[in-house]
Amino acid sequence: QVQLVESGGGLVQAGGSQRLSCAASLRTFTTNYAMGWFRQAPGKEREFVAAISWSGGRTEYARTDYADSVKGRFTISRDNAKYMVFLQMNSLKPEDTAVYYCAAVRGAVGGVYRGVSQYEYWGQGTQVTVSS
């Protein structure tokens, strides 16, 4: 059973920073699961934010991918020893306001995935509100 639990959301002023965390169950990190962050604003579809590969311990397979709207501002990372995935968000804008979801998919070593339908498991989401 893969379980994902997000935390770290809240209210932040524009220009500020926030760090989201996703705690994953053991299975997610002992088999080759890639991880992703998505977000959904009211009245909009869920959209890709960032993804990170399962590297299998090999640096050449450590890959990340970002949506253009967050590139240069957000950073995704994972701590396999602690079964955690993080999303560091800097220079936040009001348009970043959304519910943020952590997701997992079992894929190829080094693979990063952008599609909502590609992911098998989802967390419950955490609200991020950026005030102007």
C-alpha positions, -999 to +999 in steps of 0.1 A: +000+000+000+014+034-010+004+062+012+013+099+007+007+126+032+014+163+024+022+190+049+035+225+050+008+245+033-006+278+047-009+315+041+021+334+028+026+369+013+036+374-023+074+372-027+077+348+003+088+312+005+072+280+016+083+244+018+059+215+012+067+180+025+053+147+014+058+117+036+057+084+017+053+049+028+083+025+027+072+008-005+074+040-025+111+044-018+122+008-019+109+003-054+113+026-084+087+052-079+090+086-095+074+114-076+055+146-086+038+177-073+006+189-088-017+218-080-053+226-085-068+261-082-106+267-077-124+261-110-093+249-128-080+215-137-052+198-118-018+208-133+017+196-132+042+215-111+074+194-107+086+159-109+117+139-097+129+106-109+138+074-091+176+073-097+184+039-082+214+055-065+230+066-098+236+103-104+231+100-141+195+090-135+187+118-110+164+140-130+139+167-123+113+185-144+093+217-139+064+235-153+074+267-171+054+287-146+075+276-117+109+271-133+136+290-114+113+295-084+104+260-072+128+231-064+117+195-060+139+171-040+137+138-022+153+122+008+151+084+002+165+076+036+136+095+053+109+086+027+102+122+020+097+145-010+099+182-008+088+212-028+107+244-020+087+274-033+103+308-035+092+341-049+056+331-045+029+348-065-009+350-059-014+328-090+005+300-071-025+298-048-039+262-050-042+229-033-009+211-038-008+173-042+020+149-040+018+119-063+038+087-071+042+065-101+062+034-106+083+039-137+116+036-154+148+045-136+155+081-145+120+088-157+100+120-149+063+122-156+041+152-162+007+137-168-020+136-141-032+103-155+003+088-153+003+088-116-010+059-095-011+073-060-021+107-046-020+125-013-049+144+002-035+178-007-024+208+012-037+243+007-012+271-003-026+306-003-005+335-015-017+370-006-009+400-027 
